[in-house]
Amino acid sequence: MQPIEATRPATADQSRRLKDELSESMSFSSQMKKEDEELSVKALSAFKAKEDEIEKKKMEIRERVLAQLGRVEDETKRLALIREELEGFADPMRKEVTLIRKKIDSLDKEIRPLGNTVQKKETEYKDALEAFNEKNKEKVELITKLQELEGESEKMRLKKLEELSKNIDQTKG
C-alpha cells in the first residue's frame, strides 16, 4: 500500500488502485482465516484422535487390571482353603476346640453382667443386713430398758403397797 497525501484530492486512478489493494488485502486475510480454520480443525481432530487412543488404552489397562484382580481374589480364596486344610492336618480336634472356646467366650460374656448383678445384690444384702442388725440391736436395748423400767416400777409398787399396808396396820392398831 502506498501512502496517500491528505492535501491533494484523490484522483480516479488512485482511488481505483486503493480499492484493488484493499480487495487483495481482504482476500489474503480471508484466505489466512480459512487456512487457520483448517489448521485448527486438523489440530482439534488430531487432539480428539489422541484422546480417543488414550481412552482406549486406559480401558484396556483397566480390563487387564480387573482381570488380574479377579485372578488374585481366586488365588486368595484357594490359599485360604489350603490353609484350612493344613490346619485340619495339624490338629484334627481343632474345630471342636474352637467351637467349645467360642461357647465359653459366649457364656463368659453372659456371666459378666450376671456377676455384676450378684455383686450389687450382695452389697444391697449386706447393707440391708447391717441395717436390720442395727435396728434389732436397738430393739433389744429398748426391750432390756423396758424390762428394767418394769422391774423398777414393780419394786416401787411393792414398796408403796408395803408402806400402805404398814399405814393400814398402824391405823388399825
Order of alpha helices (4+ residues) and beta strands (2+ residues): alpha-alpha
